[in-house]
Amino acid sequence: MHYKNILEIFPKNENALLEYSILKKNTNQTQSALKILFQLKKFFPKNTQGRHLIIEIFNENGDNEIANKEIQELLELQKGDKESLKKIKEKYNL
């Protein structure tokens, strides 16, 4: 697995973390995807694509309370960007 090898050498590679989490999610390995996504969130808290994937996984799994917490964090992160706030609110029906 190329992503795994890259992450062994460069554990904080933003693109590799994101791409590997997408691969895991797309192969129904959601727990592994979440583990990687939370690493991404820790190292790169402003990576909104990773945050959207976290929310998507929790919503798909019926963990709405956790998804809502993540949405609130995302809203807080984007509070200075009105266009992004609007898109988030539309996407998650807020």
N, C-alpha and C positions, 0 to 999 in steps of 0.2 A: 504494500500500500504506500503510494508516494506521499500522501499527506502525512501519514504517521511518521514516515522517515524524516520529512521536512521538520515536523514538530519536535522530533527528538533532537535535531540539530539547532533549530530556531523555535523554541517553545512559545515565543511571544510574537510569532509572525501573524499579523492581523488577517491577511488574505488567506493563509493556510487554515487558520482556525475557522474562519467563516465558511470557506469552501468544504472543509472536512465535515463541519456540522450540517451543511446542506446535504452532502452525500449521505450522512447517517440518517437524517430526517427522511430523505427520499427512499431509503431502503428500510423504513419502518423501525429504525433503531433510535427511537425517540429519547430514551434515557441517556444513551451515549451522546446524542445530539445536544441534549440539555447540558450535560456535563461540559462539553466543549464550548457551548454558547455562554455558560456562566464564566468560563475562563476568559473568553473573549470580552465579556462584560467587565470583568475585573481589570483586565489589562487595557481595554479600550472602551471606557464607559460611554463615549460619544458615538459609538458605532450603532447607528439606528437600525440598520438592516438586521444585525444580530438580535437586537431587542425585539424587532417585529417577529422574527422567527420564534423567539421564546414565547411571546404572546400567542402566536399561532398554535404552537404545540400545546400549550396549556389549555387553550380554547378547544382544540380538537380532542383533548383528553378529558374534557369536562371539568377542569380545574379552574373554574371561572373566578374564584376569589383570588387565586394567585395571579391569573391573567390580569385582573383589574388592578392589582398592586403594581404589576409591571407597566401597565398602561399609564398609571399615575406617575410613575418614575419617568417614563418617556415624555409625558406632558411637561413635567418639571424641567427635564433636560432641554426641551425645545421652547420653553416659555418666551424667549426673546424673538422667536421666528414665527410670526403670525400665520404665514402660509403653511408651514409645517404643522402648526397646531390645528389649523383648519383641516388639513389632510388626515391627521390622526383622528380627529373627532368624527370625520366622515367615515373613515375606514372602520372604526369601532363603534359607530352609532351612538356617539355621546352627545 
